[in-house]
Amino acid sequence: MTSKKLVNSVELCADDALAGLVACNPSLQLLQGHRVALRSDLDSLKGRVALLSGGGSGHEPAHAGFIGKGMLTGVIAGSVFASPAVGSILAAIRAVAQAGTAGTLLIVKNYTGDRLNFGFAMEQARAEGISVEMVVIGDDSAFTVLKKAGRRGLCGTVLIHKVAGALAEEGVGLEEIAKRVSLVAKAMGTLGVSLSSCSVPGSKPTFELAADEVELGLGIHGEAGVQRVKMAPADQIVTLMLDHMTNTSNVSHVPVQSEGRGVKVARALVGTFMSALEMSGVSLTLLLVDEPLLKLIDAETTATAWPHMAKVSVTGRKRIREAPKEPPEAPEATAAGGGGAKQMTLVLERVCTTLIGLEEHLNALDRAAGDGDCGITHSRAAKAIQGWVKEGPALASPAQVLSKLSVLLLEKMGGSSGALYGLFLTAAAQALKAKTDLPAWSAAMDAGLEAMQKYGKAAPGDRTMLDSLWAAGQELQAWKSPGASLLPVLTKAVKSAEAAAEATKNMEAGAGRASYISSARLDQPDPGAVAVAAIFRAILEVLQTQGA
């Protein structure tokens, strides 16, 4: 049974939420065609650093509630608990750059999808000559031993918004702001405790807590914490939290003694800063401060969630900013012949029907390690591709098709998978621009894998989709040998990918959200690896049928 949500539709709930906030706040405007909110006085920021943040929706008032003078310039919102689209992040960067700002700082919480999508957008913006820096915030103090994925970004990120915003108002430069907030982030820690579960609209609760239990260190997407304890009075729970956060044996501890030992609380900020849908609970953030840092925290801000409320009528106000123009596309490559185009169409159609058929199976596998939406995201990607193919585009060279698929998945798929597939396809396309023989396809596979590892931080054996891709890639190396045949090598690659996917159920997760789950609770294959193996199988079946 799915949870009850007061929404118009599951698909548009994030758009409606952002549009509603903008409609009630005259200091905000939407970026046309994107799930992006910006300051209405954007043009007044000429010569100052712009601050952009964002992430998945479902954490209100974060992130849009912290837009305003003295805090964020704008935010890019993803679907519920999913990273924003790269295209929207890039559009926001272009918008603030075209307003004459002196560079842009991206403030990103440490989650794979956010790192990937914001990082991809930053790289592309830099290639266009835009000055952009990124700081990745990981303030989680839950885990005593650091995972490969690092500390999760939690509510302390809002304090970084505040400090960076005050520095930008003072006219401090981009590199200096990035340097100073990075130091502040190292002197901060956050720990949460949950009393109940949360659920993505249209889906089931991500986990269950007994009526007499609370969970210490739970993530803002419902990821597992470090300990379940019996319900206790609030003061005992807070003491437990503080003891854990300040325990010197905890590698992510905050270096202060407990409050009962004479520590001065310079400021106490209380309120709702970053939520997780209907999940009830509380988080504590500790930040070591000195007088200069306190001055930045105390600086004036017009951000509504700090909190402030608008006191003027907003009826009939239109606050839409025209989206920046896309850069001109590169010249089209030579179109594929009729047979090649038909074959690519058949491959795409078979892959799409395969993924749509696997939706519930992949969701079920994903519920053990995350929010249970792996099947939904892959099905969403498949339907987007089906819609594109139905439009009847003239399928160009393989490089051009892969590039177009990359853009489509980055925009429509969402989450970490969309970014990873997008990075893979973008890099692979570059290797196929000059040649499309078998060695070139093997080189394309190598390039795609390298790009995924650069931003995703996963490696073979980390229990991710990379395991299946890597196994297939090793077999495809045979294509580089003279006289290699297409189907025999591809058949081996498919079998290796399927074996690697099955083997992930015996692996300890080393990257992604699953890395926060006890290995004892991961007794099913990784859903991303299963999806990749299914894609390879679908490609092989079409080529076998076509006698390629």
C-alpha positions in Angstrom: 0.0 0.0 0.0 1.4 3.4 -1.0 1.5 6.3 1.5 -1.1 9.1 1.3 0.2 12.4 -0.1 -1.8 15.6 -0.7 -0.5 16.2 -4.3 -2.1 16.8 -7.7 0.1 14.1 -9.3 3.2 12.1 -8.4 4.9 13.2 -11.6 4.4 17.0 -11.0 4.4 17.3 -7.3 8.0 18.8 -7.2 7.1 21.3 -9.9 3.9 22.3 -8.1 5.8 22.8 -4.8 8.4 25.1 -6.3 5.9 27.0 -8.3 3.7 27.5 -5.2 6.7 28.9 -3.2 7.6 31.3 -6.0 3.9 32.4 -6.4 3.8 33.4 -2.7 7.2 35.2 -2.6 7.8 38.3 -4.7 11.6 38.0 -4.2 11.7 34.8 -6.3 11.3 33.9 -10.0 11.2 30.7 -12.0 13.6 29.9 -14.8 11.4 29.1 -17.8 11.4 25.5 -18.8 13.4 24.3 -15.7 12.8 23.4 -12.1 15.0 26.3 -11.0 14.2 29.2 -8.7 16.3 32.4 -8.7 16.3 35.7 -6.9 14.0 38.2 -8.7 16.7 40.9 -8.4 19.3 38.8 -10.2 20.5 41.7 -12.3 21.5 43.6 -9.1 24.2 41.0 -8.4 26.5 42.2 -11.2 30.1 41.9 -10.0 29.4 39.6 -7.1 29.7 35.9 -6.7 26.5 33.8 -7.3 25.6 30.9 -5.0 23.7 27.9 -6.4 22.6 24.9 -4.4 19.9 22.3 -4.7 19.2 18.6 -4.8 16.2 16.3 -4.5 12.8 17.7 -3.5 11.1 16.5 -0.3 13.5 18.3 2.1 11.5 21.5 2.4 12.2 24.3 3.3 15.5 23.3 1.8 16.5 24.3 -0.6 14.4 27.1 -2.1 13.5 28.6 1.2 17.1 29.8 1.6 17.2 32.0 -1.6 17.6 35.6 -0.8 20.0 38.5 -0.1 22.7 37.1 2.2 22.1 33.5 1.2 21.5 31.7 -2.0 21.2 33.2 -5.5 19.1 30.3 -6.7 18.4 26.5 -6.4 17.9 23.7 -8.8 15.4 21.1 -7.6 15.2 17.5 -8.6 12.3 15.1 -8.3 11.6 13.8 -4.8 14.8 12.4 -3.4 16.4 12.5 -6.9 19.3 14.7 -8.1 18.4 17.7 -10.4 18.8 17.4 -14.1 22.2 18.4 -15.5 20.5 20.6 -18.1 18.7 22.6 -15.4 21.8 23.0 -13.3 23.7 24.3 -16.4 20.8 26.6 -17.3 20.9 28.1 -13.8 24.7 28.6 -14.1 24.3 30.3 -17.5 21.5 32.5 -16.1 23.5 34.0 -13.3 26.6 34.3 -15.5 24.6 36.2 -18.1 23.4 38.5 -15.3 27.0 39.7 -14.9 27.9 37.9 -11.7 31.6 37.3 -10.8 31.6 33.6 -10.9 29.4 30.9 -9.4 29.9 28.7 -6.4 27.9 25.4 -6.4 27.1 24.1 -2.8 26.4 20.4 -3.1 25.5 17.8 -0.5 27.7 14.7 -0.6 25.5 12.2 -2.5 26.6 10.4 -5.6 23.8 11.8 -7.8 24.4 15.3 -6.7 28.2 15.1 -7.2 27.7 13.6 -10.6 25.1 16.0 -11.9 26.5 19.2 -10.5 30.0 18.1 -11.4 28.9 17.4 -15.0 27.3 20.8 -15.3 30.3 22.5 -13.8 32.6 20.9 -16.3 30.4 21.9 -19.2 30.0 25.4 -17.9 33.8 25.8 -17.6 34.1 24.5 -21.1 31.9 27.5 -22.1 34.3 29.9 -20.3 32.1 30.4 -17.2 33.9 30.7 -13.9 32.5 28.0 -11.6 33.7 26.3 -8.4 32.0 23.5 -6.3 32.2 22.6 -2.7 30.8 19.2 -1.5 29.5 19.3 2.0 29.6 16.1 4.2 28.6 17.0 7.8 27.2 13.6 8.8 28.6 12.5 12.2 26.7 9.1 12.3 29.4 6.6 11.2 32.4 5.8 13.4 34.3 4.5 10.3 34.2 6.5 7.1 32.7 4.8 4.1 34.2 5.2 0.6 31.3 7.4 -0.3 32.2 9.8 2.5 30.1 11.7 5.0 26.5 12.4 3.8 25.4 16.0 3.4 22.8 16.9 6.0 21.2 20.0 7.6 24.5 21.6 8.3 24.7 22.5 4.7 22.2 25.3 5.4 24.9 27.0 7.6 27.2 26.8 4.7 24.6 28.6 2.6 24.4 31.3 5.3 28.2 31.8 5.6 28.8 31.8 1.8 25.9 34.2 1.3 27.3 36.7 3.8 30.8 36.5 2.2 29.3 37.1 -1.2 27.4 40.1 0.1 30.7 41.5 1.3 32.1 41.2 -2.2 34.6 38.4 -1.5 35.9 36.6 -4.5 34.9 33.1 -5.7 38.0 31.2 -4.8 38.2 32.8 -1.4 34.6 31.9 -0.6 35.1 28.3 -1.7 38.2 28.1 0.5 36.6 29.6 3.6 33.4 27.6 3.5 35.4 24.4 3.0 37.2 25.2 6.3 33.9 25.9 8.0 32.5 22.6 6.8 35.3 20.7 8.5 34.4 22.2 11.8 30.9 21.0 11.7 28.9 17.9 12.4 25.2 16.8 12.2 23.4 13.8 13.6 19.7 12.9 13.2 17.3 10.7 15.1 14.1 9.4 13.5 10.8 8.3 15.0 9.1 7.2 11.8 9.7 6.3 8.2 9.3 8.4 5.1 8.0 7.5 1.6 8.4 8.8 -1.9 5.0 9.9 -3.4 3.5 6.9 -5.1 5.7 4.4 -3.3 5.7 2.4 0.0 7.5 3.5 3.2 11.2 3.0 2.8 11.5 1.1 6.2 9.6 0.3 9.4 10.3 1.3 12.9 8.6 -0.4 15.9 6.4 1.8 18.0 8.9 1.8 20.8 12.0 2.4 18.7 14.0 5.3 17.3 16.9 5.2 14.8 20.1 7.1 15.4 21.9 8.5 12.4 19.2 8.0 9.8 19.8 9.7 6.4 17.5 12.4 4.9 16.4 9.9 2.2 15.6 7.1 4.7 19.0 5.5 4.5 19.9 3.3 7.5 21.5 4.8 10.5 23.9 3.3 13.0 21.8 2.2 15.9 18.2 1.5 16.9 17.3 2.3 20.5 14.2 2.2 22.6 12.2 5.3 23.0 13.3 7.5 25.9 12.7 11.1 27.2 13.9 13.8 24.9 16.8 14.8 27.2 18.2 11.3 27.2 18.0 11.0 23.4 19.7 14.4 23.1 22.5 13.2 25.5 22.9 10.1 23.4 23.2 12.1 20.2 25.7 14.6 21.7 27.8 11.7 23.2 28.0 10.1 19.8 28.8 13.3 18.0 31.6 14.2 20.4 33.1 10.7 20.9 36.7 10.9 19.9 36.7 7.3 18.7 34.2 8.4 16.0 36.2 9.5 13.0 33.5 12.1 12.0 33.2 13.5 15.5 33.0 17.3 16.3 36.0 18.1 18.6 34.1 19.6 21.5 33.3 18.2 25.0 29.7 17.7 25.9 27.6 20.8 26.8 27.6 20.0 30.5 31.3 20.7 30.7 31.3 24.4 30.2 31.0 24.7 26.4 29.6 28.1 25.4 26.6 27.9 23.0 27.2 31.1 21.0 24.0 30.8 19.0 21.0 28.4 19.1 19.2 28.2 15.8 15.9 26.3 16.2 13.4 25.5 13.5 12.7 23.4 10.4 15.6 23.8 8.0 15.8 20.5 6.2 13.1 17.8 6.4 12.5 14.3 4.9 8.9 14.4 3.8 6.7 13.1 6.6 9.5 11.4 8.6 9.3 12.7 12.1 12.5 13.3 14.1 15.1 15.9 14.8 18.7 16.6 13.9 21.5 18.5 15.8 24.2 20.4 14.1 27.3 21.6 16.0 29.6 24.2 14.5 32.8 25.5 16.1 32.8 29.3 15.7 34.9 32.4 16.4 33.8 36.0 16.2 34.5 36.5 12.5 32.4 33.4 11.7 29.6 34.6 14.1 29.5 37.9 12.2 28.8 36.0 9.0 26.1 33.9 10.6 24.5 37.0 12.1 24.5 39.0 8.9 21.2 40.1 7.5 19.4 37.8 5.0 16.0 38.0 3.3 15.8 34.2 2.8 12.3 33.3 4.0 13.2 30.1 5.8 15.8 31.8 8.1 12.9 32.7 8.7 11.2 35.7 7.0 7.8 36.1 5.5 6.7 38.4 2.6 4.3 41.2 3.6 3.2 42.5 0.2 0.6 41.4 -2.2 1.7 38.9 -4.8 -1.5 38.6 -6.7 -1.1 38.9 -10.5 2.7 39.2 -10.3 4.5 37.4 -13.1 8.1 36.4 -12.3 9.4 34.3 -15.2 12.8 34.8 -16.5 13.5 33.7 -20.1 15.8 30.7 -20.1 19.3 31.2 -21.6 19.8 30.2 -25.2 21.5 26.8 -25.7 24.9 26.9 -27.4 24.7 26.0 -31.1 24.9 22.3 -31.8 28.0 20.8 -33.4 27.6 20.0 -37.1 25.7 16.7 -37.7 27.7 13.7 -38.5 27.1 11.6 -41.6 23.8 9.9 -41.2 23.7 6.1 -40.9 22.5 4.1 -43.8 19.0 2.7 -44.0 20.0 -0.7 -42.6 22.0 0.8 -39.8 19.3 3.2 -38.8 16.7 0.4 -38.7 19.0 -1.7 -36.6 19.6 1.1 -34.1 15.8 1.6 -33.9 15.2 -2.1 -33.2 17.9 -2.1 -30.5 16.4 0.9 -28.8 12.9 -0.5 -28.9 14.0 -3.8 -27.4 16.0 -2.2 -24.6 13.0 0.1 -23.7 10.5 -2.8 -23.5 12.9 -4.8 -21.5 13.4 -2.0 -18.9 9.7 -1.3 -18.6 9.0 -4.9 -18.0 11.6 -5.0 -15.2 10.3 -1.9 -13.4 8.7 -3.7 -10.3 11.5 -6.2 -10.1 14.2 -3.5 -10.0 12.1 -1.5 -7.5 11.9 -4.5 -5.2 15.7 -5.0 -5.4 16.3 -1.3 -4.7 14.1 -1.2 -1.5 16.8 -3.1 0.4 19.4 -0.4 -0.2 17.6 2.8 -0.9 14.2 4.4 -1.7 13.0 1.7 -4.1 12.9 3.7 -7.3 15.5 2.1 -9.5 12.8 0.5 -11.6 10.9 3.7 -11.8 13.9 5.7 -13.0 14.8 3.1 -15.6 11.2 2.8 -16.8 11.0 6.6 -17.0 14.2 6.6 -19.1 12.8 3.9 -21.4 9.5 5.8 -21.9 11.5 9.0 -22.8 13.5 7.1 -25.4 10.3 5.5 -26.8 8.8 9.0 -27.1 11.9 10.2 -28.9 12.0 7.3 -31.3 8.3 7.6 -32.0 8.9 11.2 -33.2 10.9 9.6 -36.0 14.2 11.4 -35.8 16.7 10.8 -38.6 19.1 8.5 -36.7 22.6 9.8 -37.5 25.9 8.1 -36.8 26.3 6.0 -33.7 28.2 8.9 -32.1 25.4 11.3 -32.7 22.8 8.8 -31.4 24.7 8.2 -28.2 25.1 11.9 -27.7 21.4 12.5 -28.1 20.6 9.6 -25.7 23.0 11.1 -23.2 21.1 14.4 -23.2 17.7 12.6 -23.0 18.7 10.5 -20.0 20.3 13.4 -18.2 17.1 15.4 -18.5 14.5 12.7 -18.1 15.9 9.8 -16.1 17.0 11.6 -12.9 18.9 10.3 -10.0 22.4 8.9 -10.0 21.6 6.4 -12.8 20.7 9.2 -15.2 24.0 11.0 -14.6 26.0 7.8 -14.8 24.4 6.7 -18.0 24.7 10.2 -19.4 28.4 10.4 -18.5 29.0 6.9 -20.0 27.2 7.7 -23.3 28.8 11.1 -23.7 32.3 9.7 -23.3 31.6 6.7 -25.5 30.3 8.9 -28.3 33.6 10.8 -28.5 35.4 7.5 -29.3 33.0 6.7 -32.2 33.3 10.0 -34.0 36.1 9.0 -36.3 35.5 5.2 -36.7 32.7 2.8 -35.9 34.6 -0.5 -36.3 34.8 -3.1 -33.5 38.1 -1.7 -32.0 36.3 1.7 -31.9 33.4 0.2 -30.0 35.7 -1.4 -27.5 37.5 2.0 -27.1 34.1 3.6 -26.6 33.3 1.2 -23.8 36.7 2.0 -22.1 36.0 5.7 -22.4 32.5 5.4 -20.9 33.8 3.3 -17.9 36.6 5.9 -17.3 34.1 8.7 -17.2 31.7 6.9 -14.8 34.5 6.2 -12.4 35.9 9.7 -12.4 32.7 11.2 -11.0 30.9 8.2 -9.5 33.9 7.2 -7.4 32.8 3.5 -7.7 35.2 0.7 -8.7 34.7 -2.9 -9.7 33.6 -4.8 -6.7 31.7 -1.9 -5.0 28.3 -3.5 -5.8 27.1 -1.0 -8.3 26.0 -1.0 -12.0 29.7 -0.5 -12.8 30.3 -4.2 -12.0 28.2 -5.4 -14.9 29.6 -2.8 -17.3 33.2 -3.5 -16.2 32.7 -7.3 -16.7 31.3 -6.7 -20.2 34.0 -4.2 -21.0 36.8 -6.7 -20.2 35.3 -9.2 -22.7 34.9 -6.5 -25.4 38.7 -5.9 -25.3 38.8 -8.9 -27.7 37.3 -6.6 -30.4 40.7 -4.8 -30.6 42.3 -8.0 -31.9 42.6 -8.5 -35.7 39.9 -10.7 -37.1 37.6 -10.5 -34.0 33.9 -11.2 -34.6 31.0 -9.2 -33.3 28.5 -11.8 -32.0 30.9 -14.3 -30.3 32.6 -11.6 -28.3 29.3 -9.9 -27.5 27.8 -13.1 -26.3 30.7 -13.6 -23.9 30.3 -10.0 -22.7 26.6 -10.5 -22.0 27.2 -13.7 -20.0 30.0 -11.9 -18.0 27.7 -9.0 -17.3 24.9 -11.3 -16.1 27.3 -13.3 -13.9 28.7 -10.0 -12.5 25.2 -8.8 -11.7 24.4 -12.0 -9.8 27.7 -11.8 -8.0 26.9 -8.4 -6.5 24.6 -10.0 -4.0 27.7 -11.4 -2.3 29.5 -8.1 -2.3 29.8 -5.4 0.4 28.6 -2.1 -1.1 31.5 0.3 -1.4 29.8 3.3 -3.1 26.3 4.8 -3.4 23.5 4.7 -1.0 23.8 1.0 -0.5 27.2 1.6 1.2 25.3 2.8 4.3 23.5 -0.5 4.6 24.8 -3.5 6.6 26.1 -6.1 4.2 24.0 -8.7 6.1 20.9 -6.9 4.8 22.0 -6.9 1.2 21.1 -10.4 0.0 19.8 -9.5 -3.5 21.8 -8.4 -6.6 22.3 -4.7 -7.1 19.4 -3.4 -9.2 21.6 -1.2 -11.3 23.9 -4.1 -12.2 20.8 -6.2 -13.1 19.5 -3.4 -15.3 22.8 -3.1 -17.2 23.0 -6.9 -17.8 19.4 -6.8 -19.1 20.3 -4.0 -21.5 23.2 -6.0 -22.9 21.1 -9.1 -23.3 18.4 -7.1 -25.2 21.1 -5.7 -27.6 22.5 -9.1 -28.2 19.1 -10.6 -29.0 18.3 -8.0 -31.6 21.7 -8.4 -33.3 21.4 -12.1 -33.3 17.9 -11.8 -34.9 19.3 -9.4 -37.5 22.2 -11.7 -38.3 24.7 -8.9 -37.5 
